[in-house]
Amino acid sequence: GQSAPLCRANAMAAQADTYTRRTSSFTPFHFMRVSIEFEQSVALTAEQFKMLLTHALTVLHGQAGGAIPVDVISFQPATQTAVVRVPQTYGLMLSRCMLQTPEH
């Protein structure tokens, strides 16, 4: 299917390294710590990081995935790690997106 070229479509092979999933019945949001590694050294801004996640959601889940509101709550450029927030109902879609790896 379309999951194989998920990160290759970003012009550089990227792979989600780790993620932490925390849920609560008291919040309408799903928070996740996402770290992305590249085969070559790349310095992303928070905006580029968000665009990369949105693109990955689009590739995996189509236009509906690309329309998911992703908020970058904090971003650490040195480690390419961010805490992101999505509506609780879309947390699983983002988790699936982060578990995809590029073909080698």
N, C-alpha and C positions, 0 to 999 in steps of 0.2 A: 504494500500500500504506500501511502504517502509518508509514513513515519521515518523511513530510512534517510531521506535527504533533509531531515529537519534542520540540522545545524549547518550542513554544507551549503544550503541556500543563502547563508549569511556571508558568503565569499571566503570565509575561513572556517575550517572545521572547529566546532566548539562542542563542549560536552559539559553537562551539569556534573559537578564534582560531588557535592553533598547538599542535602537539604534537611531541614528540621520542620516537622509538621506539628503544630499546636492548635488544638481546637477548643472551643469553649461554647457552652450553650448560652452564654451571656453576651456574645458579640455577633453581629451579623457578618463579620469578616473572618477570612482565613489568612493567617500570617505565615510566611515561609522565609527562611534564610536560604539564599541561593548563591552558589559560587560557580563561576564559569571559568573553565580553562581553555586556552587556545594552544594549538600546535606551535604557533609562533608568538612571540611577545607582542601583545596588543594592549594599548591603554585606552580604556573606554571611559566615557563620561556617564553620569547617571541617566541622562537622556538616551544615550546610545544603548545602555544596558536594558532600559525599558523597551526600546524599539526592537532589540534582539529577542526579548521575551515575547513581545506581541507578534513578531514574525513567526517565531516557533509555534505559538498557539494557532496562528493562521494556517501554517503548513499541516499541523497535526489535526486540527478541528475545523478547518475551513473558515469561511467568513464569520460564522458564529464565534469561533475561538478568537479571531482577531478583534472582535468587538468587546471582548471581556475587559472591563476596566482594571488595569494593573497600576497600582500606586507604588512607587519606590519610596519607602519610608526612610531608609538610610542606605548609604552607599560608601564602601571603602575601596577607592581606586587601587590601592597598593595590592589588595588581595582579590580584586574583582568580585567582591562579595556584597550582596545587598539583602536587606529585609524588605520583602514586598508584601503587599496586601491586595487581596481580591475578595469580592463578595463570597461569603461562605459557600454558596451553591456552586461556585466555580473552582473551589479549592482542589478537587480531585482532577479536574482538567489540567490545572497548572502542574500538579504533581506528576501526572502522566507525561506531560511535556518535558519536564526536567529529567525523567528517567530514560529518555531516548538518547541513543548514542549514534554518532556518525558511522558510516561504513568506512572500512580501511582498505 
